[in-house]
Amino acid sequence: MAQADDHGNGLIGGGRPWGLAAIGELEVSVVGNPATSGYLIDIAVLDRALRATANPRFLQAARAEAATGLPCDIPALLGEIAVACTAEISRPIASLSYRPSPFRCVRVEFGSEGTSYATPPATSSPMTQALLCETFEFAAAHRLHLATLSDEENRALFGKCNNPNGHGHNYRIEVAAAIPMGSAGGFGFAAMQKVVAREVMERFDHKHLNLDCPEFRQLNPSVENIAQVCHDLLKPAIAAQGATLRFVRVWETDKTSCRYPA
């Protein structure tokens, strides 16, 4: 994300002792048809363009936030960077994401379903929404078991996951909410944390899902069902805050997860 200085440390501000630095990751998605070379765009060209357009704007935003105490409107900043980067590379950008930590992400998306990317978008931001994503963790036990099957059939279907006393997981849940552009100071990560704590963590953290949680008394607590239940709990609570729940993704293990809606 950051412009490397003569010492190659890559910090915004060129490694000089400004007293300000932004550490994070930018991810850009560019769409189009590859040239005869097989390249859509040379990655070095894209890297230079993004550094040239992003670094000075992040530095300016950090200075303004430090001087005024007012939080930066990250979605608006990403939109500005995307428009400037598009002009540099002459390729349409589908999305631009900023990840200030491994657990948070802000993404702006361009176009919509069915959009043609045959030509670059105009040099003004066409987005109407930004996406806030944050990952949380909770620990819970469950047993996979269907009352409609015999014990033998359940053991054959679910194996060790049918252990009568249950077994535990450290679940991870990613929540993605869409917010209107220009709504800085409205729904943000602090509000998301409160909603997820109330609707998910207080219900499921350190609980036996089958025994302690009414949501799973009659519903088998597979990762698919957990994702849908969390989605249905969070959707109205997030809507009441002026945002729109886009999806929920739950990891049961590092290899097994489910996103709802898909």
Summary of the structure (lengths in Angstrom):
residues: 262
radius of gyration: 22.4
end to end distance: 29.6
largest distance: 69.6
contacts: 743
relative contact order: 0.11
helix: 36%
strand: 24%
